[in-house]
Structures are given as structure tokens and as C-alpha cells.
Amino acid sequence: MSRLPGWLHEGARVLDPEDREGVIQFIGEWEDPATRRIIPEAVFLRPEGGDREWIVPDHQALREADPR
């Protein structure tokens, strides 16, 4: 398992590769249903205030969101 940056933790606000802002709900193992490949540090995001969750398989693709 690789070492995650300090700003990448549950509850942090981040920007995904498509510039969508989300709050990290969980960081952990995920199996890609298309390839059946196991991703050990996938990041599960949800928009602030709720709505549909999405997954970013590569945590290195995320950027820290600007503080409010």
C-alpha cells in the first residue's frame, strides 16, 4: 500500500480529474466490475450535502480543494 498525502483523508474536500468537487467518504479496496481488477486505495466521493457517490480508482488523480 502506498503512503497517502496528509490532506487525503475521510472528510476532506477534493477535486477529481473532471474538476468535480467531492467529500471523501471512504478510502479502501474496490473491485472494478469491468476488469475485475482490485484497486487497494480507491477513493469514494460524494458531493457536499449529499447526492450520488462516485469512485476515483487512482488517488493520485485527485487534487486538494481550496479552503472555504
mmCIF file as gemmi writes it, N, C-alpha and C atoms, coordinates in Angstrom:
data_model
loop_
_atom_site.group_PDB
_atom_site.id
_atom_site.type_symbol
_atom_site.label_atom_id
_atom_site.label_alt_id
_atom_site.label_comp_id
_atom_site.label_asym_id
_atom_site.label_entity_id
_atom_site.label_seq_id
_atom_site.pdbx_PDB_ins_code
_atom_site.Cartn_x
_atom_site.Cartn_y
_atom_site.Cartn_z
_atom_site.occupancy
_atom_site.B_iso_or_equiv
_atom_site.pdbx_formal_charge
_atom_site.auth_seq_id
_atom_site.auth_asym_id
_atom_site.pdbx_PDB_model_num
ATOM 1 N N . MET Axp A 1 ? 0.84 -1.176 0 1 0 ? 1 A 1
ATOM 2 C CA . MET Axp A 1 ? 0 0 0 1 0 ? 1 A 1
ATOM 3 C C . MET Axp A 1 ? 0.888 1.244 0 1 0 ? 1 A 1
ATOM 4 N N . SER Axp A 2 ? 0.569 2.201 -0.842 1 0 ? 2 A 1
ATOM 5 C CA . SER Axp A 2 ? 1.376 3.418 -0.902 1 0 ? 2 A 1
ATOM 6 C C . SER Axp A 2 ? 0.976 4.381 0.211 1 0 ? 2 A 1
ATOM 7 N N . ARG Axp A 3 ? 1.851 5.312 0.47 1 0 ? 3 A 1
ATOM 8 C CA . ARG Axp A 3 ? 1.593 6.315 1.501 1 0 ? 3 A 1
ATOM 9 C C . ARG Axp A 3 ? 0.757 7.441 0.898 1 0 ? 3 A 1
ATOM 10 N N . LEU Axp A 4 ? -0.345 7.763 1.548 1 0 ? 4 A 1
ATOM 11 C CA . LEU Axp A 4 ? -1.244 8.815 1.081 1 0 ? 4 A 1
ATOM 12 C C . LEU Axp A 4 ? -0.776 10.174 1.596 1 0 ? 4 A 1
ATOM 13 N N . PRO Axp A 5 ? -0.969 11.243 0.817 1 0 ? 5 A 1
ATOM 14 C CA . PRO Axp A 5 ? -0.64 12.576 1.324 1 0 ? 5 A 1
ATOM 15 C C . PRO Axp A 5 ? -1.499 12.909 2.54 1 0 ? 5 A 1
ATOM 16 N N . GLY Axp A 6 ? -1.013 13.75 3.421 1 0 ? 6 A 1
ATOM 17 C CA . GLY Axp A 6 ? -1.72 14.099 4.647 1 0 ? 6 A 1
ATOM 18 C C . GLY Axp A 6 ? -3.081 14.736 4.432 1 0 ? 6 A 1
ATOM 19 N N . TRP Axp A 7 ? -3.261 15.439 3.309 1 0 ? 7 A 1
ATOM 20 C CA . TRP Axp A 7 ? -4.533 16.119 3.045 1 0 ? 7 A 1
ATOM 21 C C . TRP Axp A 7 ? -5.597 15.164 2.516 1 0 ? 7 A 1
ATOM 22 N N . LEU Axp A 8 ? -5.195 13.934 2.167 1 0 ? 8 A 1
ATOM 23 C CA . LEU Axp A 8 ? -6.115 12.964 1.586 1 0 ? 8 A 1
ATOM 24 C C . LEU Axp A 8 ? -6.615 12.027 2.693 1 0 ? 8 A 1
ATOM 25 N N . HIS Axp A 9 ? -7.787 12.369 3.256 1 0 ? 9 A 1
ATOM 26 C CA . HIS Axp A 9 ? -8.347 11.597 4.365 1 0 ? 9 A 1
ATOM 27 C C . HIS Axp A 9 ? -9.868 11.713 4.321 1 0 ? 9 A 1
ATOM 28 N N . GLU Axp A 10 ? -10.546 10.83 5.027 1 0 ? 10 A 1
ATOM 29 C CA . GLU Axp A 10 ? -12.006 10.874 5.083 1 0 ? 10 A 1
ATOM 30 C C . GLU Axp A 10 ? -12.46 12.234 5.596 1 0 ? 10 A 1
ATOM 31 N N . GLY Axp A 11 ? -13.432 12.821 4.918 1 0 ? 11 A 1
ATOM 32 C CA . GLY Axp A 11 ? -13.958 14.13 5.289 1 0 ? 11 A 1
ATOM 33 C C . GLY Axp A 11 ? -13.307 15.286 4.55 1 0 ? 11 A 1
ATOM 34 N N . ALA Axp A 12 ? -12.191 15.025 3.849 1 0 ? 12 A 1
ATOM 35 C CA . ALA Axp A 12 ? -11.507 16.095 3.11 1 0 ? 12 A 1
ATOM 36 C C . ALA Axp A 12 ? -12.268 16.429 1.829 1 0 ? 12 A 1
ATOM 37 N N . ARG Axp A 13 ? -12.231 17.694 1.453 1 0 ? 13 A 1
ATOM 38 C CA . ARG Axp A 13 ? -12.815 18.136 0.184 1 0 ? 13 A 1
ATOM 39 C C . ARG Axp A 13 ? -11.73 18.078 -0.886 1 0 ? 13 A 1
ATOM 40 N N . VAL Axp A 14 ? -12.039 17.437 -2.016 1 0 ? 14 A 1
ATOM 41 C CA . VAL Axp A 14 ? -11.07 17.27 -3.094 1 0 ? 14 A 1
ATOM 42 C C . VAL Axp A 14 ? -11.717 17.54 -4.442 1 0 ? 14 A 1
ATOM 43 N N . LEU Axp A 15 ? -10.869 17.693 -5.46 1 0 ? 15 A 1
ATOM 44 C CA . LEU Axp A 15 ? -11.314 17.821 -6.843 1 0 ? 15 A 1
ATOM 45 C C . LEU Axp A 15 ? -10.875 16.567 -7.588 1 0 ? 15 A 1
ATOM 46 N N . ASP Axp A 16 ? -11.801 15.989 -8.347 1 0 ? 16 A 1
ATOM 47 C CA . ASP Axp A 16 ? -11.47 14.798 -9.124 1 0 ? 16 A 1
ATOM 48 C C . ASP Axp A 16 ? -10.877 15.217 -10.476 1 0 ? 16 A 1
ATOM 49 N N . PRO Axp A 17 ? -10.495 14.268 -11.327 1 0 ? 17 A 1
ATOM 50 C CA . PRO Axp A 17 ? -9.889 14.616 -12.615 1 0 ? 17 A 1
ATOM 51 C C . PRO Axp A 17 ? -10.802 15.444 -13.53 1 0 ? 17 A 1
ATOM 52 N N . GLU Axp A 18 ? -12.108 15.423 -13.299 1 0 ? 18 A 1
ATOM 53 C CA . GLU Axp A 18 ? -13.054 16.206 -14.105 1 0 ? 18 A 1
ATOM 54 C C . GLU Axp A 18 ? -13.438 17.52 -13.429 1 0 ? 18 A 1
ATOM 55 N N . ASP Axp A 19 ? -12.687 17.914 -12.396 1 0 ? 19 A 1
ATOM 56 C CA . ASP Axp A 19 ? -12.904 19.135 -11.62 1 0 ? 19 A 1
ATOM 57 C C . ASP Axp A 19 ? -14.214 19.145 -10.841 1 0 ? 19 A 1
ATOM 58 N N . ARG Axp A 20 ? -14.764 17.976 -10.558 1 0 ? 20 A 1
ATOM 59 C CA . ARG Axp A 20 ? -15.937 17.894 -9.685 1 0 ? 20 A 1
ATOM 60 C C . ARG Axp A 20 ? -15.437 17.877 -8.239 1 0 ? 20 A 1
ATOM 61 N N . GLU Axp A 21 ? -16.062 18.682 -7.412 1 0 ? 21 A 1
ATOM 62 C CA . GLU Axp A 21 ? -15.671 18.715 -6.006 1 0 ? 21 A 1
ATOM 63 C C . GLU Axp A 21 ? -16.468 17.694 -5.22 1 0 ? 21 A 1
ATOM 64 N N . GLY Axp A 22 ? -15.794 16.97 -4.342 1 0 ? 22 A 1
ATOM 65 C CA . GLY Axp A 22 ? -16.462 15.99 -3.517 1 0 ? 22 A 1
ATOM 66 C C . GLY Axp A 22 ? -15.801 15.875 -2.167 1 0 ? 22 A 1
ATOM 67 N N . VAL Axp A 23 ? -16.515 15.245 -1.242 1 0 ? 23 A 1
ATOM 68 C CA . VAL Axp A 23 ? -16.007 14.979 0.099 1 0 ? 23 A 1
ATOM 69 C C . VAL Axp A 23 ? -15.665 13.497 0.156 1 0 ? 23 A 1
ATOM 70 N N . ILE Axp A 24 ? -14.483 13.175 0.646 1 0 ? 24 A 1
ATOM 71 C CA . ILE Axp A 24 ? -14.064 11.783 0.733 1 0 ? 24 A 1
ATOM 72 C C . ILE Axp A 24 ? -14.89 11.074 1.804 1 0 ? 24 A 1
ATOM 73 N N . GLN Axp A 25 ? -15.581 10.025 1.38 1 0 ? 25 A 1
ATOM 74 C CA . GLN Axp A 25 ? -16.386 9.214 2.285 1 0 ? 25 A 1
ATOM 75 C C . GLN Axp A 25 ? -15.591 8.037 2.822 1 0 ? 25 A 1
ATOM 76 N N . PHE Axp A 26 ? -14.721 7.481 1.972 1 0 ? 26 A 1
ATOM 77 C CA . PHE Axp A 26 ? -14.022 6.248 2.317 1 0 ? 26 A 1
ATOM 78 C C . PHE Axp A 26 ? -12.832 6.088 1.382 1 0 ? 26 A 1
ATOM 79 N N . ILE Axp A 27 ? -11.741 5.544 1.883 1 0 ? 27 A 1
ATOM 80 C CA . ILE Axp A 27 ? -10.591 5.169 1.066 1 0 ? 27 A 1
ATOM 81 C C . ILE Axp A 27 ? -10.325 3.706 1.348 1 0 ? 27 A 1
ATOM 82 N N . GLY Axp A 28 ? -10.414 2.893 0.31 1 0 ? 28 A 1
ATOM 83 C CA . GLY Axp A 28 ? -10.193 1.474 0.537 1 0 ? 28 A 1
ATOM 84 C C . GLY Axp A 28 ? -10.313 0.65 -0.72 1 0 ? 28 A 1
ATOM 85 N N . GLU Axp A 29 ? -10.353 -0.653 -0.516 1 0 ? 29 A 1
ATOM 86 C CA . GLU Axp A 29 ? -10.356 -1.6 -1.625 1 0 ? 29 A 1
ATOM 87 C C . GLU Axp A 29 ? -11.656 -1.545 -2.422 1 0 ? 29 A 1
ATOM 88 N N . TRP Axp A 30 ? -11.504 -1.632 -3.742 1 0 ? 30 A 1
ATOM 89 C CA . TRP Axp A 30 ? -12.64 -1.631 -4.651 1 0 ? 30 A 1
ATOM 90 C C . TRP Axp A 30 ? -12.295 -2.527 -5.836 1 0 ? 30 A 1
ATOM 91 N N . GLU Axp A 31 ? -13.259 -3.3 -6.288 1 0 ? 31 A 1
ATOM 92 C CA . GLU Axp A 31 ? -13.057 -4.15 -7.461 1 0 ? 31 A 1
ATOM 93 C C . GLU Axp A 31 ? -13.756 -3.522 -8.66 1 0 ? 31 A 1
ATOM 94 N N . ASP Axp A 32 ? -12.982 -3.232 -9.69 1 0 ? 32 A 1
ATOM 95 C CA . ASP Axp A 32 ? -13.537 -2.666 -10.92 1 0 ? 32 A 1
ATOM 96 C C . ASP Axp A 32 ? -14.408 -3.743 -11.571 1 0 ? 32 A 1
ATOM 97 N N . PRO Axp A 33 ? -15.706 -3.482 -11.722 1 0 ? 33 A 1
ATOM 98 C CA . PRO Axp A 33 ? -16.59 -4.508 -12.265 1 0 ? 33 A 1
ATOM 99 C C . PRO Axp A 33 ? -16.29 -4.856 -13.723 1 0 ? 33 A 1
ATOM 100 N N . ALA Axp A 34 ? -15.705 -3.929 -14.469 1 0 ? 34 A 1
ATOM 101 C CA . ALA Axp A 34 ? -15.41 -4.195 -15.879 1 0 ? 34 A 1
ATOM 102 C C . ALA Axp A 34 ? -14.188 -5.093 -16.057 1 0 ? 34 A 1
ATOM 103 N N . THR Axp A 35 ? -13.158 -4.872 -15.249 1 0 ? 35 A 1
ATOM 104 C CA . THR Axp A 35 ? -11.899 -5.613 -15.416 1 0 ? 35 A 1
ATOM 105 C C . THR Axp A 35 ? -11.678 -6.663 -14.334 1 0 ? 35 A 1
ATOM 106 N N . ARG Axp A 36 ? -12.464 -6.597 -13.264 1 0 ? 36 A 1
ATOM 107 C CA . ARG Axp A 36 ? -12.316 -7.478 -12.094 1 0 ? 36 A 1
ATOM 108 C C . ARG Axp A 36 ? -10.99 -7.238 -11.364 1 0 ? 36 A 1
ATOM 109 N N . ARG Axp A 37 ? -10.343 -6.115 -11.666 1 0 ? 37 A 1
ATOM 110 C CA . ARG Axp A 37 ? -9.084 -5.754 -11.013 1 0 ? 37 A 1
ATOM 111 C C . ARG Axp A 37 ? -9.37 -5.139 -9.646 1 0 ? 37 A 1
ATOM 112 N N . ILE Axp A 38 ? -8.596 -5.519 -8.654 1 0 ? 38 A 1
ATOM 113 C CA . ILE Axp A 38 ? -8.723 -4.972 -7.304 1 0 ? 38 A 1
ATOM 114 C C . ILE Axp A 38 ? -7.877 -3.71 -7.193 1 0 ? 38 A 1
ATOM 115 N N . ILE Axp A 39 ? -8.502 -2.625 -6.758 1 0 ? 39 A 1
ATOM 116 C CA . ILE Axp A 39 ? -7.816 -1.348 -6.529 1 0 ? 39 A 1
ATOM 117 C C . ILE Axp A 39 ? -7.725 -1.181 -5.011 1 0 ? 39 A 1
ATOM 118 N N . PRO Axp A 40 ? -6.525 -1.202 -4.429 1 0 ? 40 A 1
ATOM 119 C CA . PRO Axp A 40 ? -6.408 -1.187 -2.965 1 0 ? 40 A 1
ATOM 120 C C . PRO Axp A 40 ? -6.727 0.151 -2.299 1 0 ? 40 A 1
ATOM 121 N N . GLU Axp A 41 ? -6.544 1.279 -2.998 1 0 ? 41 A 1
ATOM 122 C CA . GLU Axp A 41 ? -6.762 2.592 -2.379 1 0 ? 41 A 1
ATOM 123 C C . GLU Axp A 41 ? -7.67 3.464 -3.236 1 0 ? 41 A 1
ATOM 124 N N . ALA Axp A 42 ? -8.804 2.922 -3.63 1 0 ? 42 A 1
ATOM 125 C CA . ALA Axp A 42 ? -9.786 3.714 -4.362 1 0 ? 42 A 1
ATOM 126 C C . ALA Axp A 42 ? -10.405 4.731 -3.405 1 0 ? 42 A 1
ATOM 127 N N . VAL Axp A 43 ? -10.834 5.862 -3.962 1 0 ? 43 A 1
ATOM 128 C CA . VAL Axp A 43 ? -11.413 6.919 -3.144 1 0 ? 43 A 1
ATOM 129 C C . VAL Axp A 43 ? -12.891 7.073 -3.503 1 0 ? 43 A 1
ATOM 130 N N . PHE Axp A 44 ? -13.738 6.953 -2.499 1 0 ? 44 A 1
ATOM 131 C CA . PHE Axp A 44 ? -15.182 7.067 -2.661 1 0 ? 44 A 1
ATOM 132 C C . PHE Axp A 44 ? -15.576 8.486 -2.286 1 0 ? 44 A 1
ATOM 133 N N . LEU Axp A 45 ? -16.188 9.202 -3.224 1 0 ? 45 A 1
ATOM 134 C CA . LEU Axp A 45 ? -16.534 10.612 -3.038 1 0 ? 45 A 1
ATOM 135 C C . LEU Axp A 45 ? -18.033 10.822 -3.096 1 0 ? 45 A 1
ATOM 136 N N . ARG Axp A 46 ? -18.48 11.876 -2.449 1 0 ? 46 A 1
ATOM 137 C CA . ARG Axp A 46 ? -19.886 12.294 -2.504 1 0 ? 46 A 1
ATOM 138 C C . ARG Axp A 46 ? -19.893 13.821 -2.508 1 0 ? 46 A 1
ATOM 139 N N . PRO Axp A 47 ? -20.795 14.424 -3.29 1 0 ? 47 A 1
ATOM 140 C CA . PRO Axp A 47 ? -20.879 15.887 -3.255 1 0 ? 47 A 1
ATOM 141 C C . PRO Axp A 47 ? -21.245 16.374 -1.856 1 0 ? 47 A 1
ATOM 142 N N . GLU Axp A 48 ? -20.742 17.535 -1.496 1 0 ? 48 A 1
ATOM 143 C CA . GLU Axp A 48 ? -21.084 18.115 -0.191 1 0 ? 48 A 1
ATOM 144 C C . GLU Axp A 48 ? -22.599 18.3 -0.127 1 0 ? 48 A 1
ATOM 145 N N . GLY Axp A 49 ? -23.214 17.865 0.932 1 0 ? 49 A 1
ATOM 146 C CA . GLY Axp A 49 ? -24.658 17.967 1.096 1 0 ? 49 A 1
ATOM 147 C C . GLY Axp A 49 ? -25.411 16.739 0.622 1 0 ? 49 A 1
ATOM 148 N N . GLY Axp A 50 ? -24.695 15.755 0.065 1 0 ? 50 A 1
ATOM 149 C CA . GLY Axp A 50 ? -25.355 14.521 -0.353 1 0 ? 50 A 1
ATOM 150 C C . GLY Axp A 50 ? -25.393 14.355 -1.858 1 0 ? 50 A 1
ATOM 151 N N . ASP Axp A 51 ? -26.142 13.418 -2.322 1 0 ? 51 A 1
ATOM 152 C CA . ASP Axp A 51 ? -26.325 13.048 -3.726 1 0 ? 51 A 1
ATOM 153 C C . ASP Axp A 51 ? -25.55 11.773 -4.001 1 0 ? 51 A 1
ATOM 154 N N . ARG Axp A 52 ? -25.378 11.447 -5.257 1 0 ? 52 A 1
ATOM 155 C CA . ARG Axp A 52 ? -24.83 10.16 -5.673 1 0 ? 52 A 1
ATOM 156 C C . ARG Axp A 52 ? -23.308 10.09 -5.516 1 0 ? 52 A 1
ATOM 157 N N . GLU Axp A 53 ? -22.848 9.007 -4.902 1 0 ? 53 A 1
ATOM 158 C CA . GLU Axp A 53 ? -21.426 8.757 -4.696 1 0 ? 53 A 1
ATOM 159 C C . GLU Axp A 53 ? -20.766 8.334 -6.008 1 0 ? 53 A 1
ATOM 160 N N . TRP Axp A 54 ? -19.474 8.654 -6.157 1 0 ? 54 A 1
ATOM 161 C CA . TRP Axp A 54 ? -18.7 8.14 -7.278 1 0 ? 54 A 1
ATOM 162 C C . TRP Axp A 54 ? -17.324 7.731 -6.774 1 0 ? 54 A 1
ATOM 163 N N . ILE Axp A 55 ? -16.635 6.949 -7.582 1 0 ? 55 A 1
ATOM 164 C CA . ILE Axp A 55 ? -15.359 6.359 -7.176 1 0 ? 55 A 1
ATOM 165 C C . ILE Axp A 55 ? -14.261 6.841 -8.108 1 0 ? 55 A 1
ATOM 166 N N . VAL Axp A 56 ? -13.131 7.217 -7.513 1 0 ? 56 A 1
ATOM 167 C CA . VAL Axp A 56 ? -11.927 7.544 -8.27 1 0 ? 56 A 1
ATOM 168 C C . VAL Axp A 56 ? -10.907 6.458 -7.932 1 0 ? 56 A 1
ATOM 169 N N . PRO Axp A 57 ? -10.602 5.581 -8.898 1 0 ? 57 A 1
ATOM 170 C CA . PRO Axp A 57 ? -9.702 4.47 -8.602 1 0 ? 57 A 1
ATOM 171 C C . PRO Axp A 57 ? -8.283 4.889 -8.22 1 0 ? 57 A 1
ATOM 172 N N . ASP Axp A 58 ? -7.761 5.94 -8.827 1 0 ? 58 A 1
ATOM 173 C CA . ASP Axp A 58 ? -6.382 6.352 -8.576 1 0 ? 58 A 1
ATOM 174 C C . ASP Axp A 58 ? -6.36 7.621 -7.729 1 0 ? 58 A 1
ATOM 175 N N . HIS Axp A 59 ? -5.985 7.487 -6.473 1 0 ? 59 A 1
ATOM 176 C CA . HIS Axp A 59 ? -5.981 8.648 -5.577 1 0 ? 59 A 1
ATOM 177 C C . HIS Axp A 59 ? -5.01 9.735 -6.037 1 0 ? 59 A 1
ATOM 178 N N . GLN Axp A 60 ? -4.031 9.383 -6.858 1 0 ? 60 A 1
ATOM 179 C CA . GLN Axp A 60 ? -3.057 10.372 -7.342 1 0 ? 60 A 1
ATOM 180 C C . GLN Axp A 60 ? -3.681 11.333 -8.342 1 0 ? 60 A 1
ATOM 181 N N . ALA Axp A 61 ? -4.873 10.997 -8.861 1 0 ? 61 A 1
ATOM 182 C CA . ALA Axp A 61 ? -5.561 11.871 -9.798 1 0 ? 61 A 1
ATOM 183 C C . ALA Axp A 61 ? -6.316 12.994 -9.096 1 0 ? 61 A 1
ATOM 184 N N . LEU Axp A 62 ? -6.417 12.928 -7.765 1 0 ? 62 A 1
ATOM 185 C CA . LEU Axp A 62 ? -7.172 13.93 -7.006 1 0 ? 62 A 1
ATOM 186 C C . LEU Axp A 62 ? -6.282 15.123 -6.649 1 0 ? 62 A 1
ATOM 187 N N . ARG Axp A 63 ? -6.944 16.266 -6.476 1 0 ? 63 A 1
ATOM 188 C CA . ARG Axp A 63 ? -6.263 17.48 -6.008 1 0 ? 63 A 1
ATOM 189 C C . ARG Axp A 63 ? -6.997 18.015 -4.782 1 0 ? 63 A 1
ATOM 190 N N . GLU Axp A 64 ? -6.258 18.638 -3.923 1 0 ? 64 A 1
ATOM 191 C CA . GLU Axp A 64 ? -6.853 19.245 -2.735 1 0 ? 64 A 1
ATOM 192 C C . GLU Axp A 64 ? -7.7 20.439 -3.156 1 0 ? 64 A 1
ATOM 193 N N . ALA Axp A 65 ? -8.925 20.513 -2.65 1 0 ? 65 A 1
ATOM 194 C CA . ALA Axp A 65 ? -9.816 21.647 -2.95 1 0 ? 65 A 1
ATOM 195 C C . ALA Axp A 65 ? -9.366 22.866 -2.143 1 0 ? 65 A 1
ATOM 196 N N . ASP Axp A 66 ? -9.622 24.047 -2.685 1 0 ? 66 A 1
ATOM 197 C CA . ASP Axp A 66 ? -9.289 25.278 -1.972 1 0 ? 66 A 1
ATOM 198 C C . ASP Axp A 66 ? -10.116 25.369 -0.693 1 0 ? 66 A 1
ATOM 199 N N . PRO Axp A 67 ? -9.525 25.864 0.393 1 0 ? 67 A 1
ATOM 200 C CA . PRO Axp A 67 ? -10.301 26.016 1.636 1 0 ? 67 A 1
ATOM 201 C C . PRO Axp A 67 ? -11.417 27.045 1.458 1 0 ? 67 A 1
ATOM 202 N N . ARG Axp A 68 ? -12.467 26.873 2.194 1 0 ? 68 A 1
ATOM 203 C CA . ARG Axp A 68 ? -13.594 27.817 2.107 1 0 ? 68 A 1
ATOM 204 C C . ARG Axp A 68 ? -13.488 28.869 3.157 1 0 ? 68 A 1
